[in-house]
Amino acid sequence: MTLETASADEQSDATAGKPQRHANHWVVLLLVFTMAGVVESQAFGHLNAFRPLYLQQLGVPAANIPTWTGVLAALGFVIGLPLLPFWGVWADRYSRKLIIVRSAYVEGIMFSVAALAPNVWVLAVAQLFSGFVLGNTGVMLAMLADVTPRKRLGMAVGIASAGFPIGSSIGPFFGGLIAQGPGIRALLGVDAGLSALMGLVLTIIVREELHKSRTGETVRRMLRAAVHAIVSSPIVLRLFILYFLAMYGYSLASPFIPILLQKWYTGDPRELAGVIGLTLTLAGIAMAIMTPIWGRIGDTAGRWIVLPICLTGIMVGLTVAALAHSLFPLQLTIVGMGLFQGGIGTTVLALLALLSPEERRAPILTFSLLPAQLSWFVGPITGAALSRVSLTLPFIAGACSLAVALAFAIVLAMRAHRGSVAAKTASAR
C-alpha cells in the first residue's frame, strides 16, 4: 500500500462526511516508529561495521575474512528478497501490527544468536535469519499515513524515515566504544536486548487499525501487474537499470571498508573498533546532512544535473580508496563518499515518481527499491570473490560499475534535454 492510496482513502471518507476514528494517535505512532528505525538501523550498522573484527574473534583465518565478510553481508537477502513483495500484502490481509512487531522480535532472536555464536557457521545462520526482518518500513509508513492529518503527513513521514539514517549515523560511534571495551559480543547482546524491548513496546503501544482490505487480487496477479508497469515504460526501465548499476558498484566495496581501514591502521589494536566506528559515523552524518540538500538542489537546478554529480563523487571515492596507502586519506575518502551517497537514491526515486505514467505510478514506486535491494545481495557476493584476488579489486570493480552508471545517466540526461527542447519548440508553434 502506498501513501498516495492512504491519502485518497482518507479524503474520500472526509468527503462522504464520515469522521475518521483511529485506534492510535499519530504522534504516538510517529515516536515509536522512529525509535524502531533507530534501534534497527544502529543494530545492523554495528554488525556491518565490526563483522571483520568479530570474524577474527571467531577464529576465521585472516585470508578468509574478506570472503566471509561478503558472503555474510549477502546472506540475509537469500530469504529476504523472495519474501519482500509479500509483507505488505500479508499486512493488509491479516494484521499490520503483527508484520511490524515481527521484525523487532526476529531482530532480538537474530542478534542473540549472533552474540552467542561459537563459530562462523552459527553467525551465518543468524545472518540468514535476518531475511525475516525486511518489509516493516513500508507497513509502518502506511499505518502512520492512515492516522496522520493530511497537513502533517509530509512532516510525519520525513521524521519517521529519519530514524534509519540517524541510527546508521550514531550507531558505529557508540558501538565502537562498547566494542573496544566490553567487546563485540556484548555489543550484539545489547542490540538483541534493545530489539526485543522495542518489540515489547510496539506490542503494548501500537493498536491494530481497522482498514479496508486492498488485496482482492491474488499476489501473483499483483506482482505481474507491477512488473508489466515497469517494463512497459522505457524511461522507468532504464532508471531501474541505472539504479542497480550505481548501487551494485557501491555494494561491491562497502562491506570491505572496515577491512581496508584495519589494513592501514597502525595504532593501538584495542582502539581499532573506535576508529572504524568514528569513521563510519562521520560518513553517516555527512550522508544524513546532504541527502535532503541534494533533493532541494534537484528541485531547483535539475535532477539530471544532480545524478551525474553524485555518481561521479562515489566513483572517484571508490577509486581513491583503492589507491590509498595510509589511514587518514582513506578516512577522508569514506566520509567524502557519504556526502554523495544519499543523493543517488533520492534523485532516482524522485525521477521515477515524476516520469512514471500516473496510472502506473503506485506499482512502480512499490518496487522502486528493488534494484538497490538486489544489489545488496549480488554486490557483496561478487566482492567476496574478487577480494580473494586482492582487497582493492572490489573497489576498482565498484568504480567501473559507477562509471557505466554515470555514462548511462549522461545519455539519459541528454535525451531528457532534447525532449524538453522539442516540447518547448512545439508549444511555441
SULSUL-V876656 format. One record per residue. N is the residue number from 1. RES is the residue in three letters. PSI is psi in degrees with one decimal (none if undefined). OMEGA is omega in degrees with one decimal (none if undefined). D_FIRST is the distance of its C-alpha to the first C-alpha in Angstrom with 2 decimals. Layout:
# SULSUL-V876656
N&RES&PSI&OMEGA&D_FIRST ; N&RES&PSI&OMEGA&D_FIRST
This chain:
# SULSUL-V876656
1&MET&140.3&-178.1&0.00 ; 2&THR&164.1&177.3&3.80 ; 3&LEU&-33.3&179.8&6.91 ; 4&GLU&-37.9&178.9&8.38 ; 5&THR&-44.8&-179.7&6.57 ; 6&ALA&-41.9&-179.7&7.55 ; 7&SER&-43.5&-178.8&10.80 ; 8&ALA&-40.4&-179.5&11.59 ; 9&ASP&-43.9&-177.0&11.34 ; 10&GLU&-39.0&178.0&13.54 ; 11&GLN&-35.7&178.3&15.86 ; 12&SER&-41.9&178.3&16.27 ; 13&ASP&-40.8&-179.5&17.38 ; 14&ALA&-38.9&179.2&19.66 ; 15&THR&-36.3&-179.3&21.15 ; 16&ALA&-3.0&177.5&21.94 ; 17&GLY&15.8&-179.4&23.78 ; 18&LYS&118.1&179.7&21.89 ; 19&PRO&137.7&179.8&21.85 ; 20&GLN&122.2&176.2&18.77 ; 21&ARG&125.9&-174.2&19.93 ; 22&HIS&150.4&178.1&18.01 ; 23&ALA&-20.3&-179.0&19.18 ; 24&ASN&147.9&170.0&18.64 ; 25&HIS&136.4&-172.7&20.12 ; 26&TRP&-33.7&179.9&17.95 ; 27&VAL&-39.7&178.7&20.88 ; 28&VAL&-46.7&177.6&21.22 ; 29&LEU&-41.3&-179.7&17.63 ; 30&LEU&-44.1&-178.4&18.10 ; 31&LEU&-48.3&-175.6&21.33 ; 32&VAL&-34.2&178.5&20.42 ; 33&PHE&-36.8&176.4&17.26 ; 34&THR&-43.5&176.7&19.49 ; 35&MET&-41.4&179.4&22.21 ; 36&ALA&-40.6&178.4&20.09 ; 37&GLY&-41.1&179.1&19.27 ; 38&VAL&-47.5&-178.2&23.00 ; 39&VAL&-45.8&-177.3&24.21 ; 40&GLU&-47.7&-174.3&22.07 ; 41&SER&-35.1&179.3&22.77 ; 42&GLN&-31.9&177.7&26.45 ; 43&ALA&-48.1&178.6&26.94 ; 44&PHE&-30.1&174.8&25.72 ; 45&GLY&-39.0&176.6&27.64 ; 46&HIS&-45.6&-177.8&30.73 ; 47&LEU&-41.6&179.6&30.46 ; 48&ASN&-39.4&-175.6&30.08 ; 49&ALA&-38.3&-171.1&32.89 ; 50&PHE&11.7&178.9&35.40 ; 51&ARG&-46.6&179.7&34.72 ; 52&PRO&-39.5&178.8&37.90 ; 53&LEU&-37.2&179.4&40.04 ; 54&TYR&-36.9&177.5&38.77 ; 55&LEU&-35.4&175.3&39.57 ; 56&GLN&-43.4&-179.2&43.10 ; 57&GLN&-27.1&179.3&43.38 ; 58&LEU&3.1&174.4&42.29 ; 59&GLY&15.7&178.2&45.19 ; 60&VAL&129.6&178.0&43.51 ; 61&PRO&144.9&-176.0&46.19 ; 62&ALA&-36.4&-177.9&45.77 ; 63&ALA&-23.5&-177.0&45.70 ; 64&ASN&-5.8&-176.4&42.67 ; 65&ILE&-45.2&177.4&40.54 ; 66&PRO&-40.3&179.9&38.85 ; 67&THR&-48.3&179.8&37.98 ; 68&TRP&-34.0&178.6&36.55 ; 69&THR&-46.9&179.4&34.64 ; 70&GLY&-42.1&-178.8&32.76 ; 71&VAL&-46.1&-179.0&32.25 ; 72&LEU&-36.0&178.8&30.94 ; 73&ALA&-29.0&-176.3&28.51 ; 74&ALA&-17.9&-169.9&26.95 ; 75&LEU&-39.1&-177.1&27.17 ; 76&GLY&-27.4&-176.8&23.89 ; 77&PHE&-9.5&175.0&22.00 ; 78&VAL&-42.5&176.1&23.98 ; 79&ILE&-38.1&-172.1&21.79 ; 80&GLY&-41.4&-176.8&18.77 ; 81&LEU&-48.2&179.1&18.05 ; 82&PRO&-31.6&-177.3&18.09 ; 83&LEU&-18.0&-170.8&15.84 ; 84&LEU&-44.2&-178.0&13.25 ; 85&PRO&-15.3&-171.2&10.98 ; 86&PHE&-22.2&-173.2&11.29 ; 87&TRP&-42.2&179.8&10.42 ; 88&GLY&-39.2&178.6&6.67 ; 89&VAL&-46.2&179.3&8.01 ; 90&TRP&-35.9&179.1&10.93 ; 91&ALA&-43.6&-179.4&9.43 ; 92&ASP&-31.7&-178.5&8.11 ; 93&ARG&-37.2&-171.2&11.41 ; 94&TYR&-67.9&-175.0&13.72 ; 95&SER&119.1&175.8&13.27 ; 96&ARG&-41.4&-179.3&11.08 ; 97&LYS&-43.0&-179.1&14.50 ; 98&LEU&-41.7&179.6&15.97 ; 99&ILE&-36.8&-178.5&13.60 ; 100&ILE&-51.0&-176.5&14.27 ; 101&VAL&-25.2&177.4&18.01 ; 102&ARG&-42.3&-177.8&18.37 ; 103&SER&-44.9&-177.3&18.19 ; 104&ALA&-43.9&-179.8&20.92 ; 105&TYR&-38.3&176.8&23.21 ; 106&VAL&-40.6&176.2&22.95 ; 107&GLU&-43.6&179.1&23.88 ; 108&GLY&-44.6&178.6&26.81 ; 109&ILE&-45.3&-176.0&28.07 ; 110&MET&-47.0&-178.4&27.61 ; 111&PHE&-26.7&173.7&29.50 ; 112&SER&-45.5&177.7&32.12 ; 113&VAL&-42.3&179.5&32.86 ; 114&ALA&-40.6&-178.8&33.01 ; 115&ALA&-31.5&-176.8&35.38 ; 116&LEU&2.2&-173.8&37.64 ; 117&ALA&125.6&176.9&37.62 ; 118&PRO&-16.5&-179.0&41.27 ; 119&ASN&176.4&-174.9&40.66 ; 120&VAL&-26.6&-178.2&38.24 ; 121&TRP&-37.4&176.1&37.23 ; 122&VAL&-37.4&174.8&35.86 ; 123&LEU&-37.1&177.8&34.02 ; 124&ALA&-37.9&176.9&32.54 ; 125&VAL&-42.4&178.1&31.29 ; 126&ALA&-43.8&179.6&29.64 ; 127&GLN&-38.9&177.1&27.96 ; 128&LEU&-37.8&-179.1&26.81 ; 129&PHE&-22.6&-179.0&25.33 ; 130&SER&-14.7&176.7&23.18 ; 131&GLY&-21.0&178.4&20.86 ; 132&PHE&-2.7&-179.6&19.47 ; 133&VAL&-30.0&-172.2&18.46 ; 134&LEU&159.9&171.2&15.73 ; 135&GLY&6.5&-178.4&11.98 ; 136&ASN&-25.4&-173.9&12.17 ; 137&THR&-49.2&-179.3&11.55 ; 138&GLY&-37.1&179.7&7.83 ; 139&VAL&-40.3&177.5&7.72 ; 140&MET&-44.0&-179.4&10.58 ; 141&LEU&-36.1&177.7&9.36 ; 142&ALA&-42.9&179.3&6.47 ; 143&MET&-42.1&177.9&9.47 ; 144&LEU&-40.2&-179.3&11.81 ; 145&ALA&-32.9&-178.1&10.28 ; 146&ASP&-28.4&-173.1&10.60 ; 147&VAL&-8.0&-176.6&14.23 ; 148&THR&135.3&175.0&15.47 ; 149&PRO&143.2&-175.9&17.71 ; 150&ARG&-39.1&-176.1&16.77 ; 151&LYS&-12.8&179.2&19.94 ; 152&ARG&-0.4&-171.0&19.12 ; 153&LEU&-46.7&-178.9&15.49 ; 154&GLY&-44.2&179.1&16.59 ; 155&MET&-43.3&-177.5&19.18 ; 156&ALA&-45.9&-180.0&17.08 ; 157&VAL&-39.0&178.7&14.45 ; 158&GLY&-43.4&179.2&17.57 ; 159&ILE&-45.4&179.8&19.43 ; 160&ALA&-40.9&179.5&16.83 ; 161&SER&-25.6&-178.6&16.37 ; 162&ALA&-16.8&-179.6&20.18 ; 163&GLY&-35.0&-176.6&20.64 ; 164&PHE&-49.2&175.9&20.34 ; 165&PRO&-29.7&177.0&22.93 ; 166&ILE&-48.1&178.3&25.09 ; 167&GLY&-40.8&179.2&25.30 ; 168&SER&-29.6&-177.9&25.97 ; 169&SER&-49.3&-174.4&28.66 ; 170&ILE&-22.6&-174.7&30.58 ; 171&GLY&-53.5&-176.2&30.12 ; 172&PRO&-35.0&-178.3&32.65 ; 173&PHE&-55.6&-179.2&35.36 ; 174&PHE&-33.2&175.3&35.42 ; 175&GLY&-36.8&178.1&34.77 ; 176&GLY&-35.7&178.2&37.78 ; 177&LEU&-40.7&178.6&39.97 ; 178&ILE&-40.7&-177.1&39.21 ; 179&ALA&-38.0&-179.2&39.49 ; 180&GLN&-2.9&175.1&42.92 ; 181&GLY&-98.3&178.8&44.02 ; 182&PRO&-28.6&176.5&43.07 ; 183&GLY&169.1&-176.2&41.44 ; 184&ILE&-36.1&176.9&38.23 ; 185&ARG&-42.6&178.4&38.15 ; 186&ALA&-39.4&179.1&38.30 ; 187&LEU&-46.2&179.1&35.48 ; 188&LEU&-33.1&175.4&33.19 ; 189&GLY&-40.9&175.8&34.36 ; 190&VAL&-43.7&178.4&33.38 ; 191&ASP&-40.1&177.9&29.88 ; 192&ALA&-44.5&180.0&29.69 ; 193&GLY&-44.0&179.5&30.90 ; 194&LEU&-38.4&179.3&28.57 ; 195&SER&-44.9&178.5&25.50 ; 196&ALA&-40.2&177.4&26.73 ; 197&LEU&-39.0&177.7&27.52 ; 198&MET&-37.6&175.2&24.05 ; 199&GLY&-40.7&178.3&22.73 ; 200&LEU&-42.0&178.2&25.26 ; 201&VAL&-46.0&179.0&24.32 ; 202&LEU&-39.7&-179.8&20.62 ; 203&THR&-40.8&-176.3&21.85 ; 204&ILE&-42.1&-170.1&24.25 ; 205&ILE&-44.5&-174.6&22.46 ; 206&VAL&133.0&177.3&18.78 ; 207&ARG&147.9&-179.7&18.51 ; 208&GLU&131.3&177.1&16.02 ; 209&GLU&135.9&173.5&14.33 ; 210&LEU&126.1&178.9&14.64 ; 211&HIS&153.9&-179.4&11.61 ; 212&LYS&130.5&179.4&11.42 ; 213&SER&137.0&179.5&10.14 ; 214&ARG&23.7&-173.5&7.88 ; 215&THR&46.9&178.5&9.31 ; 216&GLY&-32.5&178.8&12.71 ; 217&GLU&154.8&176.1&13.16 ; 218&THR&155.8&179.9&14.53 ; 219&VAL&-41.1&-179.3&12.97 ; 220&ARG&-41.5&-178.7&15.84 ; 221&ARG&-38.8&178.7&15.24 ; 222&MET&-43.4&179.6&11.61 ; 223&LEU&-40.3&179.1&13.04 ; 224&ARG&-40.4&179.6&16.03 ; 225&ALA&-39.3&179.8&14.35 ; 226&ALA&-43.7&178.6&12.61 ; 227&VAL&-42.0&178.7&16.06 ; 228&HIS&-39.3&179.1&17.85 ; 229&ALA&-34.1&-178.4&15.96 ; 230&ILE&-50.5&-173.3&17.11 ; 231&VAL&-19.5&-178.7&20.63 ; 232&SER&-7.5&177.2&21.44 ; 233&SER&108.3&-175.2&21.29 ; 234&PRO&-43.4&-177.1&24.26 ; 235&ILE&-36.5&178.3&23.42 ; 236&VAL&-44.6&179.5&19.90 ; 237&LEU&-40.8&179.1&21.49 ; 238&ARG&-38.3&177.8&24.24 ; 239&LEU&-36.8&176.2&22.03 ; 240&PHE&-43.0&179.3&20.30 ; 241&ILE&-44.8&179.4&23.87 ; 242&LEU&-44.7&-179.1&25.12 ; 243&TYR&-41.4&178.3&22.42 ; 244&PHE&-46.3&-179.1&23.30 ; 245&LEU&-41.6&-179.3&27.01 ; 246&ALA&-50.1&-177.1&26.77 ; 247&MET&-31.0&175.5&24.84 ; 248&TYR&-42.5&179.2&26.94 ; 249&GLY&-43.7&-179.0&30.03 ; 250&TYR&-40.7&-177.8&29.17 ; 251&SER&-17.0&171.5&27.97 ; 252&LEU&-37.9&-171.7&31.25 ; 253&ALA&-32.0&-168.7&33.17 ; 254&SER&-38.0&179.2&31.17 ; 255&PRO&-19.9&-173.8&31.81 ; 256&PHE&2.2&177.6&35.52 ; 257&ILE&-45.9&177.5&35.84 ; 258&PRO&-34.8&179.6&37.09 ; 259&ILE&-40.0&179.2&39.63 ; 260&LEU&-38.3&175.6&40.87 ; 261&LEU&-42.4&179.1&41.26 ; 262&GLN&-36.1&-178.2&43.24 ; 263&LYS&-39.9&-175.2&45.39 ; 264&TRP&4.1&178.0&46.67 ; 265&TYR&130.1&-177.0&46.88 ; 266&THR&7.9&-177.4&50.56 ; 267&GLY&-158.4&-180.0&50.54 ; 268&ASP&122.1&-178.9&50.63 ; 269&PRO&-27.6&-179.8&48.44 ; 270&ARG&-18.9&-178.7&47.47 ; 271&GLU&4.1&-177.2&45.75 ; 272&LEU&-43.3&-179.4&43.78 ; 273&ALA&-38.8&178.5&40.55 ; 274&GLY&-37.7&178.5&40.82 ; 275&VAL&-44.8&178.2&41.39 ; 276&ILE&-46.9&-178.7&38.34 ; 277&GLY&-43.9&-179.5&36.19 ; 278&LEU&-42.9&-179.7&37.56 ; 279&THR&-47.8&-178.4&37.07 ; 280&LEU&-31.0&176.3&33.41 ; 281&THR&-43.7&178.2&32.83 ; 282&LEU&-38.0&176.3&34.46 ; 283&ALA&-40.3&178.2&32.35 ; 284&GLY&-39.4&177.4&29.17 ; 285&ILE&-42.9&178.1&30.51 ; 286&ALA&-41.6&179.2&31.34 ; 287&MET&-43.6&-179.2&27.82 ; 288&ALA&-36.1&-179.6&26.32 ; 289&ILE&-45.0&-171.3&28.80 ; 290&MET&-24.0&-176.2&28.58 ; 291&THR&-51.8&177.8&24.86 ; 292&PRO&-28.1&178.5&24.36 ; 293&ILE&-42.4&176.5&27.81 ; 294&TRP&-38.1&176.8&26.91 ; 295&GLY&-41.8&179.2&23.95 ; 296&ARG&-40.2&177.3&26.49 ; 297&ILE&-39.1&177.3&29.04 ; 298&GLY&-37.7&178.6&26.62 ; 299&ASP&-34.4&-173.6&26.09 ; 300&THR&-52.0&-175.1&29.88 ; 301&ALA&-24.3&-179.0&31.60 ; 302&GLY&133.9&-176.8&29.07 ; 303&ARG&-28.0&177.8&26.44 ; 304&TRP&-10.3&172.0&28.62 ; 305&ILE&-42.7&-177.8&31.26 ; 306&VAL&-43.1&-173.9&29.22 ; 307&LEU&-49.7&177.3&27.81 ; 308&PRO&-34.9&179.0&31.31 ; 309&ILE&-48.0&-177.9&32.64 ; 310&CYS&-39.2&176.8&30.12 ; 311&LEU&-40.5&178.3&30.55 ; 312&THR&-41.0&180.0&34.30 ; 313&GLY&-45.4&179.2&34.15 ; 314&ILE&-40.6&179.4&32.52 ; 315&MET&-47.5&178.8&34.80 ; 316&VAL&-40.6&-179.1&37.88 ; 317&GLY&-43.9&178.7&36.83 ; 318&LEU&-37.4&178.5&36.52 ; 319&THR&-46.7&179.7&39.86 ; 320&VAL&-39.8&178.7&41.61 ; 321&ALA&-39.1&179.1&40.27 ; 322&ALA&-31.0&-176.0&41.74 ; 323&LEU&-8.2&-176.1&45.06 ; 324&ALA&143.5&-179.9&45.29 ; 325&HIS&15.9&174.9&48.32 ; 326&SER&165.9&-169.7&48.05 ; 327&LEU&-48.8&-170.9&45.59 ; 328&PHE&-46.5&175.9&45.37 ; 329&PRO&-35.4&178.4&44.54 ; 330&LEU&-42.3&178.3&41.88 ; 331&GLN&-43.4&177.9&40.35 ; 332&LEU&-39.7&-179.9&40.44 ; 333&THR&-42.7&-179.9&38.75 ; 334&ILE&-43.7&177.1&35.89 ; 335&VAL&-39.8&179.1&35.37 ; 336&GLY&-38.8&177.6&35.74 ; 337&MET&-31.3&176.8&32.95 ; 338&GLY&-29.0&178.8&30.68 ; 339&LEU&-30.3&-174.2&31.39 ; 340&PHE&-18.9&-169.1&29.80 ; 341&GLN&-46.8&-176.9&27.16 ; 342&GLY&-21.8&-177.3&24.25 ; 343&GLY&-25.8&-177.5&25.05 ; 344&ILE&-56.4&-178.7&24.12 ; 345&GLY&-43.5&-179.8&20.43 ; 346&THR&-44.6&-176.6&20.06 ; 347&THR&-43.0&179.9&21.94 ; 348&VAL&-43.7&-179.6&20.33 ; 349&LEU&-37.4&177.0&16.76 ; 350&ALA&-41.8&178.0&18.27 ; 351&LEU&-39.8&177.3&20.07 ; 352&LEU&-42.9&180.0&17.10 ; 353&ALA&-36.1&-176.7&15.38 ; 354&LEU&-35.8&-171.5&18.80 ; 355&LEU&-11.3&178.4&20.02 ; 356&SER&140.6&172.5&17.15 ; 357&PRO&137.9&-173.0&17.82 ; 358&GLU&-39.9&-177.0&15.87 ; 359&GLU&-12.6&180.0&14.88 ; 360&ARG&5.0&-173.3&13.56 ; 361&ARG&-43.0&-175.7&12.12 ; 362&ALA&-52.4&179.5&8.35 ; 363&PRO&-31.8&179.1&9.09 ; 364&ILE&-46.6&-179.7&11.80 ; 365&LEU&-29.6&177.4&10.19 ; 366&THR&-35.6&-178.5&7.73 ; 367&PHE&15.8&-173.4&11.22 ; 368&SER&-26.5&-179.5&13.19 ; 369&LEU&-3.1&-176.9&14.42 ; 370&LEU&-42.2&178.1&15.62 ; 371&PRO&-41.1&178.9&19.07 ; 372&ALA&-43.7&-178.5&19.66 ; 373&GLN&-36.1&175.9&18.71 ; 374&LEU&-37.7&179.7&20.94 ; 375&SER&-32.7&178.7&23.65 ; 376&TRP&-19.2&174.6&23.62 ; 377&PHE&-50.1&-174.3&24.67 ; 378&VAL&-39.2&-175.7&27.11 ; 379&GLY&-55.9&-179.8&28.59 ; 380&PRO&-35.6&177.9&30.07 ; 381&ILE&-46.3&177.9&31.41 ; 382&THR&-43.0&178.9&33.15 ; 383&GLY&-37.8&178.6&34.35 ; 384&ALA&-41.0&178.8&35.80 ; 385&ALA&-42.9&-179.4&37.82 ; 386&LEU&-33.5&-177.3&39.05 ; 387&SER&-19.2&176.5&40.00 ; 388&ARG&-23.8&176.7&42.53 ; 389&VAL&-49.3&179.6&44.47 ; 390&SER&141.8&-179.6&44.05 ; 391&LEU&-27.0&-179.6&41.81 ; 392&THR&-14.0&-175.8&41.65 ; 393&LEU&-40.2&175.9&40.55 ; 394&PRO&-33.7&179.8&36.78 ; 395&PHE&-40.5&178.4&37.07 ; 396&ILE&-45.0&178.9&39.07 ; 397&ALA&-37.8&177.1&36.73 ; 398&GLY&-41.7&177.9&33.75 ; 399&ALA&-37.5&178.0&35.63 ; 400&CYS&-41.6&177.7&36.30 ; 401&SER&-40.4&176.6&32.64 ; 402&LEU&-35.0&178.7&31.94 ; 403&ALA&-40.6&176.6&34.88 ; 404&VAL&-43.5&177.8&33.41 ; 405&ALA&-39.4&179.0&30.08 ; 406&LEU&-45.9&178.7&32.20 ; 407&ALA&-40.9&178.3&34.19 ; 408&PHE&-43.7&-179.3&31.08 ; 409&ALA&-39.5&179.7&29.71 ; 410&ILE&-42.3&177.9&33.10 ; 411&VAL&-46.2&179.4&33.23 ; 412&LEU&-37.7&178.5&29.82 ; 413&ALA&-40.9&178.6&30.95 ; 414&MET&-40.8&177.5&34.19 ; 415&ARG&-41.8&179.2&32.51 ; 416&ALA&-38.8&179.5&30.25 ; 417&HIS&-43.9&179.0&33.44 ; 418&ARG&-39.2&177.7&35.34 ; 419&GLY&-38.5&178.8&32.61 ; 420&SER&-42.0&178.6&32.64 ; 421&VAL&-42.6&-179.7&36.44 ; 422&ALA&-39.0&179.7&36.53 ; 423&ALA&-41.3&178.8&34.16 ; 424&LYS&-38.8&178.5&36.38 ; 425&THR&-43.2&179.8&39.48 ; 426&ALA&-39.1&-179.9&38.25 ; 427&SER&-32.5&179.2&37.35 ; 428&ALA&-29.9&178.0&40.77 ; 429&ARG&none&none&42.48
